[in-house]
Amino acid sequence: MFYGDGRKEEKYYMHNTIKIKKLLYTITAASKNKVKGSQGQFPLTQNVTVVEGGTAILTCRVDQNDNTSLQWSNPAQQTLYFDDKKALRDNRIELVRASWHELSISVSDVSLSDEGQYTCSLFTMPVKTSKAYLTVLGVPEKPQISGFSSPVMEGDLMQLTCKTSGSKPAADIRWFKNDKEIKDVKYLKEEDANRKTFTVSSTLDFRVDRSDDGVAVICRVDHESLNATPQVAMQVLEIHYTPSVKIIPSTPFPQEGQPLILTCESKGKPLPEPVLWTKDGGELPDPDRMVVSGRELNILFLNKTDNGTYRCEATNTIGQSSAEYVLIVHDVPNTLLSTTIIPSLTTATVTTTVAITTSPTTSATTSSARDPNALAGQNGPDHALIGGIVAVVVFVTLCSIFLLGRYLARHKGTYLTNEAKGAEDAPDADTAIINAEGSQVNAEEKKEYFI
């Protein structure tokens, strides 16, 4: 700067003024061109859903961008990133990618307070924006089952409650028993103190019986934050009930002389031990032959005196129960003797028929003596012996009748022959008879002569 020459100082200021005007003109022209080029530029974003404690990625894209800046801001309109420059001091927020066409940032360890509407801004003339809503899911806590006190008596009414907190939105609770879902339950939903999450509970009421002992009752919590892997709570039931008793015999057809085991099958909770055996309302009559071992009654060998009603009684702390078995001892069937008697009689009959021309009785006796089966038959029951005797008597009678018939037939032929001889020379019947008698007399005389 020169102070002695006023013209030079004026000329210097005029020169600077011209430069400033040129610069302003250049900036104005550039701004006009940028406005024309920015008419086809739009930022694009998408809504994001993340589980509480997870990481959310917020992405803003511009397909056509002539070096215009991008910015992300949170629901409180605080700038998070301006291009690649971090504006908010939050260690959870990091830059993922920064270019003229994309600005992506990540928010880790997301909390429910991070939920809201985030804004991506493109600094054109005018500024263009796009909204992305961040939804944070509240994960339900592990469910808990309450209301069970062990043990439960058969017939009691049981009420179980399953409860879980911290879900957003409210979780769904389902009950299962023996892998079968129970539909008739009560459901309650309450808002938590933070006014963002919910506590839900479900109550199951049912009356228990002995079939429920050892059964697993399951409470299942379904929620979209669990990624198709529900949380479950399980309660195994313990039911006490009176014994149930059943007697099982070792054989369905007990026979005399054979052993027999009667098993007293008793089920109860607590388990009944030991069992009590009685017969006909009193003690077992023969302890040496009737041995009790645990739940088994072992009768070493049966006889007819063992017939009667046997009772098994089981008792536990809940109650008492019993079962009865009526024992009938059967005779041993003699199938071997029955099969040998029939061929003995058949053989004797066939042999006797062949020997008719001689002595029938002797042949039958001889045949029976030679047949070993016939000898074996003599040791059989009385009715078999009587049947054999009757058969022999009938056979002998038939043979006697047959021989008598033959004898009478021969005698009649001889009479007719003699009568015919007396009638050969007789003029009439009377003379013929006299001649026949004379012939008989002569025959007798001849016989006496020969004697």
C-alpha positions in Angstrom: 0.0 0.0 0.0 1.2 3.3 -1.0 0.2 6.4 1.0 2.1 9.2 -0.9 0.4 8.8 -4.2 -3.5 9.0 -4.0 -4.0 7.9 -7.7 -2.1 4.7 -7.1 -4.1 3.9 -4.0 -7.4 4.4 -5.8 -6.2 2.3 -8.7 -5.4 -0.6 -6.3 -8.8 -0.6 -4.7 -10.5 -0.5 -8.1 -8.4 -3.6 -9.2 -9.4 -5.5 -6.1 -13.1 -4.6 -6.6 -13.0 -6.1 -10.1 -11.5 -9.3 -8.8 -14.2 -9.7 -6.2 -16.9 -9.1 -8.8 -15.4 -11.7 -11.0 -15.2 -14.2 -8.2 -18.8 -13.5 -7.2 -19.9 -14.0 -10.8 -18.0 -17.3 -11.0 -19.6 -18.6 -7.8 -23.1 -17.5 -9.0 -22.6 -19.2 -12.4 -21.4 -22.4 -10.7 -24.4 -22.4 -8.4 -26.8 -22.1 -11.3 -25.1 -25.0 -13.1 -25.2 -27.2 -9.9 -28.9 -26.5 -9.5 -29.6 -27.6 -13.1 -27.5 -30.8 -12.5 -29.1 -31.6 -9.2 -32.6 -32.0 -10.5 -32.0 -35.7 -11.2 -30.3 -36.5 -7.9 -32.3 -38.2 -5.1 -31.0 -40.0 -1.9 -32.4 -43.5 -1.4 -32.7 -45.3 2.0 -34.4 -48.3 3.6 -36.1 -49.0 6.9 -34.0 -51.2 9.3 -35.1 -53.7 12.0 -32.6 -54.9 14.5 -32.7 -57.0 17.7 -31.7 -55.1 20.9 -28.0 -55.5 21.4 -27.4 -56.1 17.7 -25.8 -53.9 15.0 -27.8 -51.7 12.6 -26.4 -50.6 9.2 -27.9 -47.4 7.7 -27.2 -46.9 4.0 -27.9 -43.9 1.8 -27.3 -44.1 -2.0 -27.4 -41.5 -4.8 -27.3 -42.9 -8.4 -26.3 -39.6 -10.0 -24.2 -37.3 -8.0 -21.8 -34.5 -9.1 -19.7 -34.4 -5.9 -22.5 -33.2 -3.7 -22.1 -33.9 0.1 -24.2 -36.5 2.0 -25.1 -36.4 5.7 -26.7 -38.8 8.3 -28.5 -37.4 11.3 -30.3 -39.2 14.2 -34.0 -38.8 15.4 -32.8 -35.8 17.5 -31.5 -34.2 14.3 -27.9 -34.5 15.5 -25.4 -35.0 12.7 -23.8 -38.3 12.8 -21.6 -38.2 9.7 -21.0 -35.5 7.1 -19.4 -37.3 4.1 -16.5 -39.2 5.7 -16.3 -36.9 8.7 -17.7 -38.1 12.1 -19.7 -35.3 13.8 -21.1 -37.0 17.0 -18.9 -38.4 19.6 -20.4 -41.9 20.0 -18.1 -44.9 19.9 -21.0 -47.2 18.8 -21.3 -45.3 15.5 -18.8 -46.1 12.8 -18.3 -45.3 9.1 -18.8 -48.3 6.8 -18.5 -46.7 3.3 -18.2 -43.1 2.1 -18.2 -42.0 -1.6 -20.1 -39.5 -3.8 -22.7 -42.2 -4.4 -23.0 -43.8 -1.0 -22.8 -43.0 2.7 -23.2 -46.1 5.0 -22.7 -46.1 8.8 -23.2 -48.7 11.5 -24.7 -48.4 15.0 -23.6 -51.3 17.3 -25.0 -52.5 20.6 -28.4 -51.0 19.7 -30.7 -50.1 22.5 -34.4 -49.4 22.6 -33.6 -45.6 22.9 -31.9 -45.8 19.5 -35.3 -46.5 17.8 -36.7 -43.7 15.6 -36.5 -42.0 12.3 -33.0 -41.3 10.8 -32.5 -38.7 8.0 -30.1 -38.8 5.0 -29.5 -35.3 3.4 -28.1 -34.5 0.0 -26.9 -30.9 -0.1 -28.2 -29.7 -3.4 -30.1 -26.5 -4.0 -32.5 -27.1 -2.4 -31.4 -29.8 0.0 -33.0 -33.2 -0.6 -33.7 -35.8 2.2 -34.8 -39.4 2.7 -36.1 -41.0 5.9 -35.2 -44.5 7.3 -37.0 -45.8 10.4 -34.9 -47.9 12.8 -37.0 -50.5 14.7 -35.5 -52.1 17.7 -36.9 -55.5 18.9 -37.0 -56.2 22.6 -35.9 -59.8 23.3 -38.1 -61.6 25.9 -36.5 -62.9 29.0 -36.3 -66.7 29.6 -39.7 -67.8 30.8 -40.3 -69.0 34.3 -43.0 -71.5 35.4 -44.5 -71.0 38.9 -47.3 -72.7 40.9 -46.0 -76.2 41.1 -45.3 -77.8 44.5 -44.2 -81.4 44.7 -45.8 -83.8 45.2 -49.3 -83.4 43.9 -52.1 -85.9 44.9 -54.1 -87.6 42.3 -57.3 -85.6 41.6 -56.0 -82.2 42.8 -56.5 -79.1 40.7 -53.1 -77.7 39.4 -52.5 -74.1 38.3 -49.3 -73.3 36.5 -48.2 -69.8 35.4 -45.6 -69.0 32.8 -44.2 -65.4 32.7 -41.7 -63.5 30.6 -40.7 -59.8 30.5 -38.9 -57.4 28.1 -40.5 -58.3 24.8 -41.2 -55.7 22.1 -43.7 -56.2 20.7 -45.5 -58.4 23.2 -44.4 -62.1 23.0 -46.7 -65.0 22.5 -46.9 -67.9 25.1 -48.0 -71.4 24.2 -48.4 -74.5 26.5 -47.6 -78.2 25.6 -48.3 -81.4 27.4 -47.0 -84.7 26.0 -46.0 -82.7 22.8 -49.7 -81.8 22.4 -50.7 -78.1 22.6 -53.2 -77.0 25.2 -55.5 -74.3 23.9 -57.7 -73.5 26.9 -55.3 -71.1 28.7 -55.5 -67.5 30.1 -53.3 -64.7 28.6 -52.3 -61.4 30.2 -50.2 -58.5 28.7 -48.8 -55.6 30.7 -46.6 -52.6 29.7 -43.2 -52.4 31.5 -42.1 -49.3 33.3 -40.0 -48.0 30.3 -43.3 -47.9 28.4 -41.6 -49.6 25.5 -41.5 -53.3 26.4 -44.1 -55.8 27.7 -44.5 -58.5 30.3 -46.8 -61.3 29.3 -48.0 -64.2 31.4 -50.2 -67.3 30.7 -52.0 -69.5 33.2 -52.8 -73.2 32.7 -55.5 -75.0 34.9 -56.1 -78.8 34.9 -56.9 -81.7 37.2 -54.2 -84.3 37.5 -54.4 -88.1 37.5 -51.9 -90.9 37.6 -51.2 -90.7 33.9 -49.7 -87.3 34.5 -46.9 -88.7 36.7 -43.5 -88.0 35.0 -45.1 -85.9 32.2 -43.2 -82.8 31.1 -45.3 -79.6 30.8 -43.7 -77.1 28.5 -44.2 -73.3 28.3 -42.9 -71.9 24.9 -42.3 -68.2 24.1 -42.5 -67.2 20.5 -41.2 -63.9 19.3 -39.8 -62.4 16.1 -36.5 -61.5 17.8 -35.7 -65.1 18.6 -35.0 -66.1 14.9 -37.4 -69.1 14.9 -35.7 -70.5 18.0 -38.3 -70.2 20.8 -37.4 -70.0 24.5 -38.9 -72.7 26.6 -39.4 -73.6 30.3 -40.2 -77.1 31.4 -41.8 -78.6 34.5 -41.9 -82.4 35.1 -44.9 -83.4 37.2 -44.8 -85.7 40.2 -48.2 -87.2 41.0 -48.8 -89.5 44.1 -51.6 -92.1 43.8 -52.9 -95.2 45.4 -51.6 -98.6 44.1 -53.2 -100.5 41.2 -52.8 -104.3 41.6 -53.1 -107.2 39.1 -52.3 -111.0 39.6 -50.5 -112.7 36.7 -50.3 -116.6 36.8 -47.3 -118.4 35.2 -49.7 -120.8 33.4 -53.3 -120.3 32.3 -54.2 -124.0 32.9 -52.7 -125.1 36.2 -52.5 -128.9 36.6 -52.0 -131.2 39.5 -48.4 -132.0 40.3 -47.1 -128.9 38.4 -45.5 -125.8 40.0 -47.3 -122.4 39.8 -46.0 -118.8 40.2 -48.5 -116.0 40.9 -47.0 -112.6 40.3 -48.6 -109.6 42.1 -48.0 -106.6 39.7 -48.5 -103.4 41.7 -48.0 -99.9 40.6 -48.2 -96.8 42.8 -46.5 -93.6 43.8 -44.8 -94.1 46.2 -44.1 -97.7 45.2 -45.8 -100.2 47.5 -43.5 -102.7 49.1 -43.9 -105.4 50.2 -47.2 -107.1 49.2 -49.4 -109.3 51.4 -50.6 -112.8 50.2 -53.7 -114.5 51.7 -55.9 -117.5 50.8 -59.6 -117.6 51.3 -59.3 -114.7 53.7 -56.6 -116.2 55.9 -52.9 -117.0 55.9 -51.3 -119.4 53.4 -52.0 -122.9 54.7 -48.7 -124.6 53.7 -45.7 -122.2 54.1 -43.2 -125.0 53.2 -44.8 -125.6 49.8 -46.1 -122.0 49.2 -43.0 -119.7 49.2 -43.4 -115.8 49.0 -40.5 -114.0 47.3 -41.0 -110.3 46.8 -44.2 -109.9 44.8 -44.3 -113.6 43.8 -46.1 -116.5 45.4 -44.4 -119.8 44.3 -46.4 -123.0 44.8 -43.9 -125.8 44.4 -46.4 -128.5 43.3 -50.1 -128.3 43.0 -52.8 -130.6 44.4 -56.6 -130.4 44.8 -56.3 -128.9 48.3 -54.8 -125.7 46.8 -58.1 -124.8 45.1 -59.4 -121.5 46.4 -59.2 -117.6 46.2 -55.8 -116.0 46.5 -55.6 -112.3 47.4 -52.7 -109.9 46.9 -52.8 -106.6 48.8 -50.6 -103.6 48.2 -50.3 -100.5 50.4 -48.5 -97.1 50.2 -48.8 -93.8 52.0 -51.7 -92.7 49.8 -54.0 -95.8 50.1 -54.5 -99.5 49.7 -55.6 -101.8 46.8 -55.9 -105.5 46.2 -56.6 -108.1 43.5 -57.9 -111.7 43.7 -57.2 -114.9 41.7 -59.4 -118.0 41.8 -57.2 -121.2 41.5 -58.7 -124.4 40.1 -56.3 -127.3 39.9 -57.1 -129.6 36.9 -56.4 -133.3 36.5 -53.5 -134.4 34.3 -54.9 -135.7 31.0 -53.6 -139.4 30.2 -53.4 -139.1 26.5 -50.9 -141.9 26.1 -53.1 -144.7 27.5 -56.1 -143.6 25.4 -54.1 -144.0 22.2 -52.8 -147.5 23.0 -56.1 -149.1 24.1 -57.7 -148.7 20.7 -55.1 -150.5 18.6 -55.0 -153.3 21.2 -58.7 -154.1 20.8 -58.6 -153.8 17.1 -55.7 -156.2 16.8 -57.4 -158.8 19.0 -60.6 -158.6 17.0 -58.8 -159.1 13.7 -56.8 -162.1 14.9 -59.8 -163.8 16.4 -61.8 -163.5 13.2 -59.1 -165.4 11.3 -59.1 -168.2 13.8 -62.8 -169.0 13.7 -62.5 -172.6 12.5 -60.6 -173.6 15.7 -61.2 -172.4 19.2 -62.4 -168.7 19.2 -61.8 -168.1 22.9 -58.3 -169.6 22.9 -57.3 -167.6 19.7 -58.4 -164.3 21.2 -56.6 -165.0 24.4 -53.4 -166.1 22.5 -53.6 -163.0 20.3 -53.9 -160.8 23.2 -51.0 -162.3 25.0 -48.8 -161.9 21.9 -49.7 -158.3 21.4 -47.7 -156.0 23.6 -50.2 -153.2 23.2 -52.9 -155.5 24.6 -50.8 -156.2 27.7 -50.2 -152.5 28.1 -54.0 -151.9 28.0 -54.5 -154.1 31.1 -52.9 -151.4 33.2 -55.4 -148.8 31.9 -58.5 -147.4 33.5 -61.4 -149.8 34.5 -63.7 -148.8 31.6 -61.1 -150.0 29.1 -60.9 -153.4 30.7 -64.7 -153.8 30.9 -64.9 -152.8 27.2 -62.5 -155.5 26.2 -64.3 -158.2 28.2 -67.7 -157.2 26.6 -66.1 -157.4 23.2 -64.8 -161.0 23.9 -68.1 -162.2 25.3 -70.0 -160.8 22.2 -67.5 -162.5 19.9 -67.8 -165.9 21.7 -71.6 -165.7 21.6 -71.6 -165.0 17.9 -69.2 -167.9 17.3 -71.4 -170.3 19.4 -74.5 -169.3 17.4 -72.7 -169.9 14.2 -71.5 -173.4 15.2 -74.9 -174.4 16.5 -76.5 -173.4 13.2 -74.1 -175.5 11.3 -74.7 -178.5 13.6 -78.5 -178.2 13.2 -78.2 -177.9 9.4 -76.2 -181.2 9.2 -78.6 -183.1 11.6 -81.6 -182.1 9.5 -80.0 -183.4 6.4 -79.3 -186.8 7.9 -83.0 -187.1 9.0 -84.2 -186.3 5.6 -81.9 -188.8 4.1 -83.1 -191.7 6.3 -86.7 -190.7 5.7 -86.1 -190.9 2.0 -84.5 -194.4 2.3 -87.7 -195.8 4.1 -90.0 -194.4 1.5 -88.3 -195.9 -1.6 -90.2 -199.3 -1.5 -93.3 -198.3 0.6 -96.7 -198.1 -1.0 -97.9 -195.4 1.3 -96.6 -192.9 3.9 -97.3 -195.1 6.9 -95.3 -197.9 5.5 -92.5 -195.5 4.7 -92.3 -194.3 8.3 -92.3 -197.9 9.6 -89.6 -198.8 7.2 -87.6 -195.7 8.2 -87.8 -196.6 11.9 -86.8 -200.1 11.0 -83.8 -198.8 9.3 -82.8 -196.7 12.3 -83.2 -199.8 14.5 -81.1 -201.8 12.2 -78.6 -199.0 12.2 -78.4 -199.0 16.0 -78.1 -202.7 16.0 -75.3 -202.4 13.5 -73.7 -199.8 15.6 -74.0 -202.1 18.6 -72.6 -204.9 16.6 -69.6 -203.0 15.5 -69.0 -201.7 19.1 
